[in-house]
């Protein structure tokens, strides 16, 4: 399934992206309070990322949205720090190189917006994601940054851009 494409989200993608987030997060036990699955933006990602210094990308295979990820300013942090947000892929898309390609696309967008650091949160058990973050130059840090509201996350990473 290495024939995939990455593009900016459109309003027509909102339902598919919400369904992916709502199916993948519980797979890793991330469906309780304090997880991104409950963020109001999940229902309308195209609108949430239509503001300055925000972008959300989707990955498609044969015209079907199979995952996504975005960049946005890190709430409650310095202006030069962004957050990699809501990076989730359906199981069939994992291990196909889409994660690395999506990461590159997001980090390039972050640099283009003038960010100098990129932060992300995840949790124990999302081992494949953590390997991707580390291969992409992220280093684990001891405590959360900013005020994401995702108090249930327990792994934090930061990377210079």
Residue pairs with C-beta under 8 A, 6 or more apart in sequence:
1 61
1 92
1 93
1 96
2 96
2 97
3 61
3 62
4 59
4 60
4 61
4 66
4 93
4 96
4 98
4 101
5 59
5 60
6 57
6 58
6 59
6 60
6 98
6 101
6 102
6 105
7 57
7 58
7 60
8 55
8 56
8 57
8 58
9 17
9 45
9 46
9 49
9 56
9 57
9 58
9 68
9 70
10 46
11 46
11 47
13 45
13 46
13 58
13 65
13 68
14 43
14 44
14 45
14 46
14 47
16 58
16 64
16 65
17 42
17 45
17 56
17 58
17 65
17 68
18 42
18 43
18 45
20 65
20 66
20 67
20 68
20 88
20 89
20 90
21 36
21 37
21 42
21 86
21 88
22 37
22 42
23 90
24 88
24 89
24 90
25 31
25 35
25 36
25 37
25 88
26 37
27 91
28 123
28 125
28 126
29 123
29 125
30 36
30 37
30 123
30 152
31 37
32 152
33 151
33 152
34 149
34 150
34 151
34 152
34 153
35 150
35 152
35 153
36 42
36 85
36 86
36 150
39 86
39 149
41 47
41 48
41 49
42 86
45 56
45 68
45 70
45 86
46 56
48 54
48 56
49 55
49 56
49 70
49 72
53 71
53 72
53 73
53 82
53 113
53 114
53 115
54 70
54 71
54 72
54 73
55 70
55 71
55 72
55 106
55 109
55 113
56 68
56 69
56 70
56 71
56 85
56 86
57 68
57 69
57 70
57 102
57 105
57 106
57 109
58 65
58 66
58 67
58 68
59 65
59 66
59 67
59 68
59 89
59 93
59 98
59 101
59 102
60 66
61 92
61 93
66 89
66 90
66 92
66 93
66 98
67 87
67 88
67 89
67 90
67 93
67 98
67 102
68 86
68 87
68 88
68 102
69 84
69 85
69 86
69 87
69 88
69 102
69 103
69 106
70 84
70 85
70 86
70 87
70 106
71 82
71 83
71 84
71 85
71 106
71 109
71 110
71 113
71 115
71 118
72 82
72 83
72 85
73 79
73 81
73 82
73 83
73 115
74 81
74 82
74 83
74 119
74 145
74 146
74 148
75 83
75 146
75 147
75 148
75 149
76 146
76 147
76 148
77 119
77 145
77 146
77 147
78 117
80 114
80 115
80 116
80 117
81 115
81 116
81 117
81 118
81 119
81 145
81 146
82 110
82 113
82 115
82 117
82 118
82 119
83 118
83 119
83 120
83 121
83 146
83 148
84 103
84 106
84 110
84 118
84 119
84 120
85 120
87 99
87 102
87 103
87 106
87 120
87 129
89 98
89 99
94 128
95 128
99 128
99 129
99 132
100 132
100 135
100 136
103 132
103 133
103 136
104 136
106 118
107 118
107 136
107 159
107 161
110 118
110 161
111 161
115 161
116 160
116 161
117 158
117 159
117 160
117 161
118 138
118 158
118 159
118 161
119 145
119 146
119 156
119 157
119 158
120 133
120 138
120 156
120 157
121 144
121 148
121 150
121 153
121 155
121 156
121 157
122 129
122 130
122 133
122 153
122 155
122 157
123 152
123 153
123 154
123 155
124 154
124 155
126 155
130 155
130 157
133 157
134 140
134 157
136 159
137 159
137 160
138 157
138 158
138 159
139 157
139 158
139 159
140 155
140 156
140 157
141 156
141 157
141 158
142 156
143 156
144 153
144 156
145 156
145 158
